[in-house]
Amino acid sequence: MYRENPTEFKRILEDIQKKIPNIEKIVPVKMPNGQMVLEFYQENFEKPFFSQRMSDGTLKLFAYYMLLHEKNPRHLVFIEEPENGLYHQYLNNLATEMSKNAGTGFSKQIFVTTHSPFFVNALRPDQVWVLSKEQDGFSTAKRASDYDFVKDLNDEGVAVGDLWNSRYFG
């Protein structure tokens, strides 16, 4: 991405750095050997950290946001359990960004599997599908909005993840 359009890449970094907690600035640096690395300027630290020194959660969050900013996006994206390695406070924003980034029709679809009600809380009932394994070993899929009372309770302000956690569906 940096090689194709450095100006756009820097703009994307500026957008991403606002979304990653405690990060003030992300700067691409070309090393003497030609390798590109990123410097992360973190709050309360004078010197930056190279990406190799950043936490797995920060790098994972960074990678998800980079995926959402691709110039030529993939039409179909699968993400398994984004909650692994991330603080639960960041999942709502990530789900919101993924939801905004998904296209219409088949232009860009994002499928996420999760066990986190915090992630699901940012979604509408029609965006959440529940897979249930049946007695015959096959799975069925049903939208959360198809369950009794879920849409009505969500319209009254109860978040979908909270409904799921309270066993209104799934």
C-alpha positions as CSV (number, residue, x, y, z in Angstrom):
1,M,0.0,0.0,0.0
2,Y,2.9,2.3,0.8
3,R,4.6,1.6,-2.5
4,E,1.5,2.1,-4.6
5,N,0.5,5.4,-3.1
6,P,2.5,6.9,-0.2
7,T,0.3,9.9,0.2
8,E,-2.8,7.9,0.5
9,F,-1.0,5.5,2.9
10,K,-0.1,8.3,5.2
11,R,-3.7,9.6,5.1
12,I,-4.9,6.1,6.1
13,L,-2.3,6.0,8.9
14,E,-3.6,9.3,10.2
15,D,-7.2,7.9,10.2
16,I,-6.1,4.6,11.9
17,Q,-4.0,6.3,14.6
18,K,-7.2,8.0,15.9
19,K,-8.9,4.7,16.3
20,I,-6.1,2.8,18.2
21,P,-6.1,3.7,21.9
22,N,-3.0,5.4,23.3
23,I,-1.4,5.9,19.9
24,E,-0.6,9.5,19.0
25,K,1.1,8.9,15.7
26,I,2.1,6.1,13.3
27,V,5.0,6.9,10.9
28,P,6.4,4.7,8.1
29,V,10.2,4.6,8.1
30,K,12.4,3.2,5.3
31,M,15.4,1.4,6.9
32,P,18.9,1.6,5.3
33,N,18.4,-2.0,4.0
34,G,15.2,-0.9,2.1
35,Q,12.8,-2.5,4.6
36,M,9.8,-0.5,5.6
37,V,8.8,-0.5,9.3
38,L,6.3,1.5,11.3
39,E,7.1,3.6,14.3
40,F,4.3,3.8,16.8
41,Y,4.3,6.9,19.0
42,Q,2.5,6.0,22.2
43,E,1.1,8.4,24.8
44,N,3.5,9.1,27.7
45,F,6.6,7.9,25.8
46,E,9.1,10.2,24.2
47,K,10.6,7.7,21.7
48,P,8.5,5.6,19.3
49,F,8.2,1.9,19.3
50,F,8.8,-0.2,16.2
51,S,6.0,-2.5,15.3
52,Q,7.9,-5.5,16.5
53,R,7.7,-4.1,20.1
54,M,4.0,-3.3,20.0
55,S,1.4,-5.6,21.7
56,D,-0.3,-8.3,19.7
57,G,-3.7,-6.6,20.3
58,T,-2.5,-3.2,19.0
59,L,-1.0,-4.9,15.8
60,K,-4.2,-6.9,15.4
61,L,-6.4,-3.8,15.6
62,F,-4.0,-2.0,13.2
63,A,-4.3,-5.0,10.7
64,Y,-8.1,-4.9,10.9
65,Y,-8.2,-1.2,10.1
66,M,-5.7,-1.6,7.3
67,L,-7.9,-4.3,5.8
68,L,-10.9,-2.0,6.0
69,H,-8.9,0.7,4.1
70,E,-7.7,-1.3,1.1
71,K,-7.8,0.5,-2.2
72,N,-9.0,-2.6,-4.1
73,P,-11.0,-4.3,-1.3
74,R,-11.6,-8.0,-1.3
75,H,-15.2,-8.9,-2.1
76,L,-15.4,-11.5,0.7
77,V,-13.7,-11.2,4.1
78,F,-13.8,-13.8,6.9
79,I,-12.6,-12.9,10.4
80,E,-12.6,-15.4,13.2
81,E,-13.0,-14.2,16.8
82,P,-11.7,-10.6,16.6
83,E,-12.1,-10.5,20.4
84,N,-9.0,-12.6,20.9
85,G,-6.2,-10.4,22.1
86,L,-8.2,-7.2,22.2
87,Y,-9.7,-5.4,25.2
88,H,-13.5,-5.7,25.1
89,Q,-13.8,-1.8,25.1
90,Y,-12.3,-1.7,21.6
91,L,-14.7,-4.3,20.0
92,N,-17.7,-2.0,19.7
93,N,-15.7,0.5,17.6
94,L,-14.2,-2.3,15.5
95,A,-17.7,-3.8,14.8
96,T,-19.0,-0.3,13.9
97,E,-16.1,0.3,11.5
98,M,-16.6,-3.2,9.9
99,S,-20.3,-2.6,9.6
100,K,-19.8,0.8,7.9
101,N,-17.1,-0.7,5.6
102,A,-19.3,-3.5,4.3
103,G,-20.7,-2.8,0.9
104,T,-24.1,-3.3,-0.5
105,G,-25.1,-6.5,-2.3
106,F,-22.0,-8.5,-3.2
107,S,-19.6,-5.6,-3.4
108,K,-18.0,-6.3,0.0
109,Q,-19.2,-8.8,2.5
110,I,-17.6,-9.2,5.9
111,F,-18.3,-12.4,7.9
112,V,-17.2,-12.4,11.5
113,T,-17.5,-15.3,14.0
114,T,-17.5,-14.2,17.6
115,H,-18.3,-15.2,21.1
116,S,-18.3,-11.6,22.3
117,P,-21.5,-9.8,23.2
118,F,-19.4,-6.6,23.2
119,F,-18.8,-6.9,19.5
120,V,-22.4,-7.9,18.7
121,N,-23.7,-4.9,20.7
122,A,-22.6,-2.6,17.8
123,L,-24.7,-4.5,15.3
124,R,-28.4,-4.5,14.3
125,P,-30.5,-7.6,14.6
126,D,-30.6,-8.1,10.8
127,Q,-26.7,-8.1,10.7
128,V,-26.4,-11.0,13.2
129,W,-26.8,-14.6,12.2
130,V,-27.0,-17.4,14.7
131,L,-25.7,-20.8,13.7
132,S,-27.1,-23.7,15.6
133,K,-26.0,-27.3,15.4
134,E,-29.0,-29.6,15.0
135,Q,-29.4,-33.2,16.2
136,D,-28.6,-34.6,12.8
137,G,-25.1,-32.9,12.9
138,F,-26.0,-30.2,10.4
139,S,-26.1,-26.5,11.3
140,T,-28.9,-24.0,10.6
141,A,-28.6,-20.3,10.2
142,K,-31.2,-17.8,11.4
143,R,-31.1,-14.0,11.7
144,A,-31.3,-12.6,15.2
145,S,-34.2,-10.3,13.9
146,D,-36.2,-13.5,13.2
147,Y,-36.4,-14.4,16.9
148,D,-39.4,-13.3,18.8
149,F,-39.1,-9.9,20.6
150,V,-35.4,-9.3,19.5
151,K,-36.2,-6.5,17.0
152,D,-38.8,-4.9,19.3
153,L,-36.4,-5.0,22.3
154,N,-33.6,-3.6,20.1
155,D,-35.9,-0.8,18.9
156,E,-36.4,0.0,22.6
157,G,-32.7,0.4,23.1
158,V,-31.5,-3.0,24.3
159,A,-28.3,-4.0,22.5
160,V,-28.2,-7.1,20.4
161,G,-25.2,-8.6,22.3
162,D,-27.0,-8.0,25.6
163,L,-30.1,-9.8,24.2
164,W,-27.9,-12.7,23.1
165,N,-26.2,-12.8,26.5
166,S,-29.6,-12.9,28.1
167,R,-30.6,-15.9,25.9
168,Y,-33.3,-14.2,23.9
169,F,-31.7,-16.0,20.9
170,G,-28.9,-18.4,20.1
